Amino acid sequence: MSKFETERRFAQRTKELYPPGTRLLLLNMDDPYAPVPPNTKGTVVHVDDAAQIHMHWDNGRTLALVPGDDSFRKLTDEELAEEQSDDMDEDNGPVLGM
């Protein structure tokens, strides 16, 4: 198999594993200049043909993940449920008026 085909298959597999909307937790980013801090959560925007995972981080950053260089994992079902619960608490809280 050619190097091109190997890379194409890796990118396709990455796209299947991390579709848009997937929530990830960053463990470590190998970027000496402006890394996203560890334990930052984010949402997958898309995966490009080089298998870079483009993210919208909860802290507002948009730096992509590079599989093999950066360490990350999907949020567990429990973590996702907790996030949804937190969102509902914020949405259903009292409305303060003047």
Chimera marker file (.cmm) of the C-alpha trace (Angstrom):
<marker_set name="trace">
<marker id="1" x="0.000" y="0.000" z="0.000" r="1" g="1" b="0" radius="0.5"/>
<marker id="2" x="1.346" y="3.443" z="-0.900" r="1" g="1" b="0" radius="0.5"/>
<marker id="3" x="2.041" y="6.144" z="1.686" r="1" g="1" b="0" radius="0.5"/>
<marker id="4" x="-0.733" y="8.241" z="0.137" r="1" g="1" b="0" radius="0.5"/>
<marker id="5" x="-3.261" y="5.419" z="0.511" r="1" g="1" b="0" radius="0.5"/>
<marker id="6" x="-2.200" y="4.784" z="4.124" r="1" g="1" b="0" radius="0.5"/>
<marker id="7" x="-2.651" y="8.472" z="4.972" r="1" g="1" b="0" radius="0.5"/>
<marker id="8" x="-5.989" y="8.625" z="3.139" r="1" g="1" b="0" radius="0.5"/>
<marker id="9" x="-7.283" y="5.632" z="5.092" r="1" g="1" b="0" radius="0.5"/>
<marker id="10" x="-6.067" y="7.116" z="8.378" r="1" g="1" b="0" radius="0.5"/>
<marker id="11" x="-7.867" y="10.387" z="7.635" r="1" g="1" b="0" radius="0.5"/>
<marker id="12" x="-11.056" y="8.512" z="6.716" r="1" g="1" b="0" radius="0.5"/>
<marker id="13" x="-10.912" y="6.460" z="9.923" r="1" g="1" b="0" radius="0.5"/>
<marker id="14" x="-10.350" y="9.629" z="11.962" r="1" g="1" b="0" radius="0.5"/>
<marker id="15" x="-13.401" y="11.223" z="10.309" r="1" g="1" b="0" radius="0.5"/>
<marker id="16" x="-15.481" y="8.165" z="11.250" r="1" g="1" b="0" radius="0.5"/>
<marker id="17" x="-14.250" y="8.149" z="14.861" r="1" g="1" b="0" radius="0.5"/>
<marker id="18" x="-14.737" y="11.886" z="15.441" r="1" g="1" b="0" radius="0.5"/>
<marker id="19" x="-17.730" y="13.205" z="13.490" r="1" g="1" b="0" radius="0.5"/>
<marker id="20" x="-18.751" y="16.854" z="13.897" r="1" g="1" b="0" radius="0.5"/>
<marker id="21" x="-20.315" y="17.459" z="17.284" r="1" g="1" b="0" radius="0.5"/>
<marker id="22" x="-18.185" y="14.876" z="19.124" r="1" g="1" b="0" radius="0.5"/>
<marker id="23" x="-17.075" y="16.180" z="22.521" r="1" g="1" b="0" radius="0.5"/>
<marker id="24" x="-13.404" y="15.678" z="23.396" r="1" g="1" b="0" radius="0.5"/>
<marker id="25" x="-11.190" y="16.300" z="26.422" r="1" g="1" b="0" radius="0.5"/>
<marker id="26" x="-7.635" y="17.449" z="25.775" r="1" g="1" b="0" radius="0.5"/>
<marker id="27" x="-5.025" y="15.622" z="27.850" r="1" g="1" b="0" radius="0.5"/>
<marker id="28" x="-1.918" y="17.226" z="26.328" r="1" g="1" b="0" radius="0.5"/>
<marker id="29" x="-1.155" y="19.315" z="23.264" r="1" g="1" b="0" radius="0.5"/>
<marker id="30" x="2.270" y="19.157" z="21.641" r="1" g="1" b="0" radius="0.5"/>
<marker id="31" x="2.448" y="22.814" z="20.594" r="1" g="1" b="0" radius="0.5"/>
<marker id="32" x="5.361" y="24.780" z="22.095" r="1" g="1" b="0" radius="0.5"/>
<marker id="33" x="3.983" y="28.166" z="21.031" r="1" g="1" b="0" radius="0.5"/>
<marker id="34" x="0.297" y="28.379" z="21.936" r="1" g="1" b="0" radius="0.5"/>
<marker id="35" x="-1.132" y="25.111" z="23.208" r="1" g="1" b="0" radius="0.5"/>
<marker id="36" x="-4.652" y="24.714" z="24.504" r="1" g="1" b="0" radius="0.5"/>
<marker id="37" x="-4.392" y="23.970" z="28.257" r="1" g="1" b="0" radius="0.5"/>
<marker id="38" x="-4.784" y="20.345" z="29.413" r="1" g="1" b="0" radius="0.5"/>
<marker id="39" x="-8.274" y="19.313" z="30.586" r="1" g="1" b="0" radius="0.5"/>
<marker id="40" x="-9.963" y="21.737" z="28.189" r="1" g="1" b="0" radius="0.5"/>
<marker id="41" x="-13.127" y="20.356" z="26.608" r="1" g="1" b="0" radius="0.5"/>
<marker id="42" x="-14.187" y="21.059" z="23.055" r="1" g="1" b="0" radius="0.5"/>
<marker id="43" x="-16.403" y="20.103" z="20.147" r="1" g="1" b="0" radius="0.5"/>
<marker id="44" x="-15.240" y="18.647" z="16.826" r="1" g="1" b="0" radius="0.5"/>
<marker id="45" x="-16.030" y="20.968" z="13.915" r="1" g="1" b="0" radius="0.5"/>
<marker id="46" x="-14.588" y="18.742" z="11.181" r="1" g="1" b="0" radius="0.5"/>
<marker id="47" x="-11.669" y="16.458" z="10.306" r="1" g="1" b="0" radius="0.5"/>
<marker id="48" x="-9.606" y="17.479" z="7.296" r="1" g="1" b="0" radius="0.5"/>
<marker id="49" x="-7.904" y="15.246" z="4.713" r="1" g="1" b="0" radius="0.5"/>
<marker id="50" x="-4.660" y="15.339" z="6.758" r="1" g="1" b="0" radius="0.5"/>
<marker id="51" x="-6.586" y="13.840" z="9.724" r="1" g="1" b="0" radius="0.5"/>
<marker id="52" x="-6.297" y="17.034" z="11.770" r="1" g="1" b="0" radius="0.5"/>
<marker id="53" x="-9.302" y="17.401" z="14.058" r="1" g="1" b="0" radius="0.5"/>
<marker id="54" x="-10.528" y="20.983" z="13.905" r="1" g="1" b="0" radius="0.5"/>
<marker id="55" x="-12.030" y="22.014" z="17.212" r="1" g="1" b="0" radius="0.5"/>
<marker id="56" x="-14.086" y="24.683" z="18.869" r="1" g="1" b="0" radius="0.5"/>
<marker id="57" x="-12.666" y="24.657" z="22.393" r="1" g="1" b="0" radius="0.5"/>
<marker id="58" x="-14.852" y="25.703" z="25.318" r="1" g="1" b="0" radius="0.5"/>
<marker id="59" x="-12.327" y="28.447" z="26.132" r="1" g="1" b="0" radius="0.5"/>
<marker id="60" x="-12.897" y="30.051" z="22.709" r="1" g="1" b="0" radius="0.5"/>
<marker id="61" x="-9.770" y="28.707" z="20.984" r="1" g="1" b="0" radius="0.5"/>
<marker id="62" x="-9.978" y="26.948" z="17.614" r="1" g="1" b="0" radius="0.5"/>
<marker id="63" x="-6.640" y="25.132" z="17.398" r="1" g="1" b="0" radius="0.5"/>
<marker id="64" x="-6.777" y="21.714" z="15.682" r="1" g="1" b="0" radius="0.5"/>
<marker id="65" x="-5.715" y="18.433" z="17.259" r="1" g="1" b="0" radius="0.5"/>
<marker id="66" x="-3.076" y="16.321" z="15.543" r="1" g="1" b="0" radius="0.5"/>
<marker id="67" x="-3.636" y="12.614" z="16.272" r="1" g="1" b="0" radius="0.5"/>
<marker id="68" x="-0.365" y="10.984" z="17.251" r="1" g="1" b="0" radius="0.5"/>
<marker id="69" x="1.101" y="14.270" z="18.498" r="1" g="1" b="0" radius="0.5"/>
<marker id="70" x="-1.674" y="15.436" z="20.839" r="1" g="1" b="0" radius="0.5"/>
<marker id="71" x="-3.338" y="13.350" z="23.558" r="1" g="1" b="0" radius="0.5"/>
<marker id="72" x="-7.112" y="13.482" z="23.924" r="1" g="1" b="0" radius="0.5"/>
<marker id="73" x="-10.159" y="11.323" z="24.522" r="1" g="1" b="0" radius="0.5"/>
<marker id="74" x="-13.880" y="11.346" z="23.908" r="1" g="1" b="0" radius="0.5"/>
<marker id="75" x="-16.040" y="12.418" z="26.810" r="1" g="1" b="0" radius="0.5"/>
<marker id="76" x="-17.753" y="9.488" z="28.520" r="1" g="1" b="0" radius="0.5"/>
<marker id="77" x="-21.534" y="9.073" z="28.509" r="1" g="1" b="0" radius="0.5"/>
<marker id="78" x="-21.519" y="10.149" z="32.159" r="1" g="1" b="0" radius="0.5"/>
<marker id="79" x="-19.552" y="13.316" z="31.365" r="1" g="1" b="0" radius="0.5"/>
<marker id="80" x="-21.912" y="14.127" z="28.488" r="1" g="1" b="0" radius="0.5"/>
<marker id="81" x="-24.942" y="13.624" z="30.753" r="1" g="1" b="0" radius="0.5"/>
<marker id="82" x="-23.386" y="15.883" z="33.377" r="1" g="1" b="0" radius="0.5"/>
<marker id="83" x="-22.785" y="18.590" z="30.773" r="1" g="1" b="0" radius="0.5"/>
<marker id="84" x="-26.401" y="18.347" z="29.630" r="1" g="1" b="0" radius="0.5"/>
<marker id="85" x="-27.565" y="18.535" z="33.235" r="1" g="1" b="0" radius="0.5"/>
<marker id="86" x="-25.420" y="21.622" z="33.821" r="1" g="1" b="0" radius="0.5"/>
<marker id="87" x="-26.836" y="23.236" z="30.658" r="1" g="1" b="0" radius="0.5"/>
<marker id="88" x="-30.391" y="22.573" z="31.830" r="1" g="1" b="0" radius="0.5"/>
<marker id="89" x="-29.636" y="24.047" z="35.260" r="1" g="1" b="0" radius="0.5"/>
<marker id="90" x="-28.374" y="27.216" z="33.584" r="1" g="1" b="0" radius="0.5"/>
<marker id="91" x="-31.361" y="27.405" z="31.222" r="1" g="1" b="0" radius="0.5"/>
<marker id="92" x="-33.963" y="26.784" z="33.924" r="1" g="1" b="0" radius="0.5"/>
<marker id="93" x="-32.515" y="29.112" z="36.527" r="1" g="1" b="0" radius="0.5"/>
<marker id="94" x="-34.382" y="32.158" z="37.784" r="1" g="1" b="0" radius="0.5"/>
<marker id="95" x="-34.589" y="35.203" z="35.577" r="1" g="1" b="0" radius="0.5"/>
<marker id="96" x="-33.435" y="38.322" z="37.352" r="1" g="1" b="0" radius="0.5"/>
<marker id="97" x="-35.007" y="41.584" z="36.348" r="1" g="1" b="0" radius="0.5"/>
<marker id="98" x="-34.499" y="45.200" z="37.225" r="1" g="1" b="0" radius="0.5"/>
<link id1="1" id2="2" r="1" g="1" b="0" radius="0.2"/>
<link id1="2" id2="3" r="1" g="1" b="0" radius="0.2"/>
<link id1="3" id2="4" r="1" g="1" b="0" radius="0.2"/>
<link id1="4" id2="5" r="1" g="1" b="0" radius="0.2"/>
<link id1="5" id2="6" r="1" g="1" b="0" radius="0.2"/>
<link id1="6" id2="7" r="1" g="1" b="0" radius="0.2"/>
<link id1="7" id2="8" r="1" g="1" b="0" radius="0.2"/>
<link id1="8" id2="9" r="1" g="1" b="0" radius="0.2"/>
<link id1="9" id2="10" r="1" g="1" b="0" radius="0.2"/>
<link id1="10" id2="11" r="1" g="1" b="0" radius="0.2"/>
<link id1="11" id2="12" r="1" g="1" b="0" radius="0.2"/>
<link id1="12" id2="13" r="1" g="1" b="0" radius="0.2"/>
<link id1="13" id2="14" r="1" g="1" b="0" radius="0.2"/>
<link id1="14" id2="15" r="1" g="1" b="0" radius="0.2"/>
<link id1="15" id2="16" r="1" g="1" b="0" radius="0.2"/>
<link id1="16" id2="17" r="1" g="1" b="0" radius="0.2"/>
<link id1="17" id2="18" r="1" g="1" b="0" radius="0.2"/>
<link id1="18" id2="19" r="1" g="1" b="0" radius="0.2"/>
<link id1="19" id2="20" r="1" g="1" b="0" radius="0.2"/>
<link id1="20" id2="21" r="1" g="1" b="0" radius="0.2"/>
<link id1="21" id2="22" r="1" g="1" b="0" radius="0.2"/>
<link id1="22" id2="23" r="1" g="1" b="0" radius="0.2"/>
<link id1="23" id2="24" r="1" g="1" b="0" radius="0.2"/>
<link id1="24" id2="25" r="1" g="1" b="0" radius="0.2"/>
<link id1="25" id2="26" r="1" g="1" b="0" radius="0.2"/>
<link id1="26" id2="27" r="1" g="1" b="0" radius="0.2"/>
<link id1="27" id2="28" r="1" g="1" b="0" radius="0.2"/>
<link id1="28" id2="29" r="1" g="1" b="0" radius="0.2"/>
<link id1="29" id2="30" r="1" g="1" b="0" radius="0.2"/>
<link id1="30" id2="31" r="1" g="1" b="0" radius="0.2"/>
<link id1="31" id2="32" r="1" g="1" b="0" radius="0.2"/>
<link id1="32" id2="33" r="1" g="1" b="0" radius="0.2"/>
<link id1="33" id2="34" r="1" g="1" b="0" radius="0.2"/>
<link id1="34" id2="35" r="1" g="1" b="0" radius="0.2"/>
<link id1="35" id2="36" r="1" g="1" b="0" radius="0.2"/>
<link id1="36" id2="37" r="1" g="1" b="0" radius="0.2"/>
<link id1="37" id2="38" r="1" g="1" b="0" radius="0.2"/>
<link id1="38" id2="39" r="1" g="1" b="0" radius="0.2"/>
<link id1="39" id2="40" r="1" g="1" b="0" radius="0.2"/>
<link id1="40" id2="41" r="1" g="1" b="0" radius="0.2"/>
<link id1="41" id2="42" r="1" g="1" b="0" radius="0.2"/>
<link id1="42" id2="43" r="1" g="1" b="0" radius="0.2"/>
<link id1="43" id2="44" r="1" g="1" b="0" radius="0.2"/>
<link id1="44" id2="45" r="1" g="1" b="0" radius="0.2"/>
<link id1="45" id2="46" r="1" g="1" b="0" radius="0.2"/>
<link id1="46" id2="47" r="1" g="1" b="0" radius="0.2"/>
<link id1="47" id2="48" r="1" g="1" b="0" radius="0.2"/>
<link id1="48" id2="49" r="1" g="1" b="0" radius="0.2"/>
<link id1="49" id2="50" r="1" g="1" b="0" radius="0.2"/>
<link id1="50" id2="51" r="1" g="1" b="0" radius="0.2"/>
<link id1="51" id2="52" r="1" g="1" b="0" radius="0.2"/>
<link id1="52" id2="53" r="1" g="1" b="0" radius="0.2"/>
<link id1="53" id2="54" r="1" g="1" b="0" radius="0.2"/>
<link id1="54" id2="55" r="1" g="1" b="0" radius="0.2"/>
<link id1="55" id2="56" r="1" g="1" b="0" radius="0.2"/>
<link id1="56" id2="57" r="1" g="1" b="0" radius="0.2"/>
<link id1="57" id2="58" r="1" g="1" b="0" radius="0.2"/>
<link id1="58" id2="59" r="1" g="1" b="0" radius="0.2"/>
<link id1="59" id2="60" r="1" g="1" b="0" radius="0.2"/>
<link id1="60" id2="61" r="1" g="1" b="0" radius="0.2"/>
<link id1="61" id2="62" r="1" g="1" b="0" radius="0.2"/>
<link id1="62" id2="63" r="1" g="1" b="0" radius="0.2"/>
<link id1="63" id2="64" r="1" g="1" b="0" radius="0.2"/>
<link id1="64" id2="65" r="1" g="1" b="0" radius="0.2"/>
<link id1="65" id2="66" r="1" g="1" b="0" radius="0.2"/>
<link id1="66" id2="67" r="1" g="1" b="0" radius="0.2"/>
<link id1="67" id2="68" r="1" g="1" b="0" radius="0.2"/>
<link id1="68" id2="69" r="1" g="1" b="0" radius="0.2"/>
<link id1="69" id2="70" r="1" g="1" b="0" radius="0.2"/>
<link id1="70" id2="71" r="1" g="1" b="0" radius="0.2"/>
<link id1="71" id2="72" r="1" g="1" b="0" radius="0.2"/>
<link id1="72" id2="73" r="1" g="1" b="0" radius="0.2"/>
<link id1="73" id2="74" r="1" g="1" b="0" radius="0.2"/>
<link id1="74" id2="75" r="1" g="1" b="0" radius="0.2"/>
<link id1="75" id2="76" r="1" g="1" b="0" radius="0.2"/>
<link id1="76" id2="77" r="1" g="1" b="0" radius="0.2"/>
<link id1="77" id2="78" r="1" g="1" b="0" radius="0.2"/>
<link id1="78" id2="79" r="1" g="1" b="0" radius="0.2"/>
<link id1="79" id2="80" r="1" g="1" b="0" radius="0.2"/>
<link id1="80" id2="81" r="1" g="1" b="0" radius="0.2"/>
<link id1="81" id2="82" r="1" g="1" b="0" radius="0.2"/>
<link id1="82" id2="83" r="1" g="1" b="0" radius="0.2"/>
<link id1="83" id2="84" r="1" g="1" b="0" radius="0.2"/>
<link id1="84" id2="85" r="1" g="1" b="0" radius="0.2"/>
<link id1="85" id2="86" r="1" g="1" b="0" radius="0.2"/>
<link id1="86" id2="87" r="1" g="1" b="0" radius="0.2"/>
<link id1="87" id2="88" r="1" g="1" b="0" radius="0.2"/>
<link id1="88" id2="89" r="1" g="1" b="0" radius="0.2"/>
<link id1="89" id2="90" r="1" g="1" b="0" radius="0.2"/>
<link id1="90" id2="91" r="1" g="1" b="0" radius="0.2"/>
<link id1="91" id2="92" r="1" g="1" b="0" radius="0.2"/>
<link id1="92" id2="93" r="1" g="1" b="0" radius="0.2"/>
<link id1="93" id2="94" r="1" g="1" b="0" radius="0.2"/>
<link id1="94" id2="95" r="1" g="1" b="0" radius="0.2"/>
<link id1="95" id2="96" r="1" g="1" b="0" radius="0.2"/>
<link id1="96" id2="97" r="1" g="1" b="0" radius="0.2"/>
<link id1="97" id2="98" r="1" g="1" b="0" radius="0.2"/>
</marker_set>
